[in-house]
């Protein structure tokens, strides 16, 4: 198992669970169940949440106490009669109090905090989860991205929160090097997978483009992890159809950049024979996305398909020449309207 994945798996295994019962009656029961809340009620909630978070921090070295602190934080949103105003104030108070812990140096503190936020299942936690994407801990970034992914439907109804979240995901993905975390970030950007007629396709495309810019810099700088983009191609095709022309052009240009890198890698004598099936598959995947994009823009692809040439085995000189010619033919198409790429 690759070391980053092993470390992430280990961290998740020792993380606090979310299912332990809380025996004591919730101190906020009489407050968060009110149909309307006064300023005093809000102050009571904030004070209690601050105290609960302090207990979480002080319990960092005690697994049982840490578990109890997390359970106490989460239990309030599970109260049968919790009102929407009570839920909104409580979850916002939790997000505000837990936010500083998202980037804590101690893994158990940061991970306990992010797990509590995810368990709240409320869009008010989106900003705090976005902050957690900056954590130095792989497991925290992973859980933050997954948590944001579960909030798709709620965030889609909040224009500002949705746009802010997408920008944060784009910035995080641009510098993310751990494959399982990057995969979750792509999934978190892919709102349209969970939200029919997602209204912010252009913002989605912009976030993906930000990730792609960072990934292309790494690949052009000599990184050899092309396979990390594989989970993003369906997302690129979905974003493209409803994105603004400027973002459509950027996505087309970036996908062509990936395709050119893949072709170079496929034609490179130093490529390991075991990698040919992977790189050939990537060429096929990107070409399929191109066909969807070009069809959406009423443009016809060249008749020659790169995927027909890229077999899961080392190419001969003739195949390499044909592949480069097919790539050049595609570039000629992209140099014409509506993209006019140079």
C-alpha positions, 0 to 999 in steps of 0.5 A: 500500500502506498505510504500516503494511503497507509498513513491516511488509513491509519489515521482514519482507523484511530479517529474518534467514532461518531456513534457512542451514546451520550447518556446525560441530558443535553444542556441546550435541550430547552434552548435549541427546541424553541421556535424563535431564539432571543439574543440571550438564547444565542449567547447561551448556545455560544457559551455552551459550545465554547465550553464543549470545544475547550473540553475537546481540546483538553481531551486530546490525549485521552481517547475516551474523553475526546470521544465524549466531547465529540459526542456531546457536540453532535448530540444536540443536532440529533434532538427530536424537537430541535427547531430550525432557528435552534439548529442554525444558531447551534451549528454556526456556533460550532463552526465558529468555535471549531474553525481554529482547530482545523489547522491545529498541529495535533492530528487528534485535535484537528481530526476530532474537530473535522469529524464533529463538523461533518457529523453536524451535516449542516451547510453552516459548517462549509467555511470551517470545512473549507479551512480544513482543506489547508490542514497539514494532515492528509486525513483532515483534508480528506474528511473535509472534502468528503464532508463538503461533498455530502453538503452538495444539495444544501450548498446549492441553495446558498449562492454565496456559500456555494461559490466560496466553497468551490473557490476553496476546493479549487485552491486546495486541489491545485496543490494537493499531492495525495491521490485519495484526497485529490479524488475527494476534492474532485468529487466535492467540486462535482456538484452536478453529480448530486444536484440536477440542473446545478445553477453554478456550472461556471463556478464549478468549471473555474474551480476545476480549472484552478486544480488543472492549472496546478496539476499541469504545472506539476506534470510539466515540471516532471511529475509522473502521476498522470493517473491522478486526473482520471476521476475528474474527466466526467466532472470536466464534461459535466461542467463544460456544457453549461459553463461560460465561453471563457471557462469552456475555452480554458477547460478545452485548453487544459484538457489538450495539455493533459492529452499532449502530456499523455501522448508524450509519456506514451511515446517515451522510451523510458515508460515502463511496460506496466504503465502502458495500459494506464496511459493508453486508458487516460488517452481514451478517457480524455478523447471521450471527454473531448468528443462530448465537449465538441458535440456540445459546441457543435464541432466535429472531431478529426476522424482519426482517433488517438485511442485507436492508436494507443494500445496497452503496449509499447508503440513502434515508430510508426504508431508514435508518428501517427499519434503525434499526427492525430494530436496535431490534427486535434490541435488544428480543430481547437485553433478554430472557433469557438476556442481559437486556441493558438 
